[in-house]
């Protein structure tokens, strides 16, 4: 059977996998943005304890493969909670996948936030403080609006990275695009056509996001 014949046969299943891929990517990035900004503010604060917690989190997430993190949250964490509490505990594959992606992306997004905030001229903060604004309000009203403009393209790039990272979640059974492709290839023995279609579907989404990032970046540059 040719590529288009296989496409008509497996398209509904692969479309379901792509939908799950995009869904968990968006949900995880929303959570990751919240985690990222809090970790970033902890990392640049004057409190040594908060800075230590933030640096440890970033070091731990960035220093371990996401595959290991997925295995930990899906297999090891329930056993740990059960050992501590003495009661049966289970975590769904969706929850484990969401936590893995959100915590992983959150560490990288926090560094994007930090780099963008530090790229803002320090005189902006000093000027805001001299007008009587407290540090937190000066950060929210003066520094962050300027930093957001420079971080948007990097956030979209992180979206692309996270979307591709969802393929790792197939190892714990999350029904994303790669997992669906693996199931179809195993059932039909048409690996060549199936993985070609899966690759094309990934490329369509990723190329669209890449063009969006470049367009936003050009608009930001014109705005400057």
Secondary structure, DSSP 8 states (H G I E B T S, - for coil): --HHHHHHHHHHHHHHHHHHHHHHHHHHHHHHHHHHHHHHHHHTSS-HHHHHHHHHHHHHHHTS-HHHHHHIIIIIHHHHHHHHH-S-----HHHHHHHHHHHHHHHHHHHHHHHHHHHS-HHHHHHHHHTT--HHHHIIIIIHHHHHHHHHHHHHHHHHHHHHHGGGGGGGT--SHHHHHHHHHHHH--HHHHHHHHHHHHHHHHHHHHHHHHHHHHHHHHH-
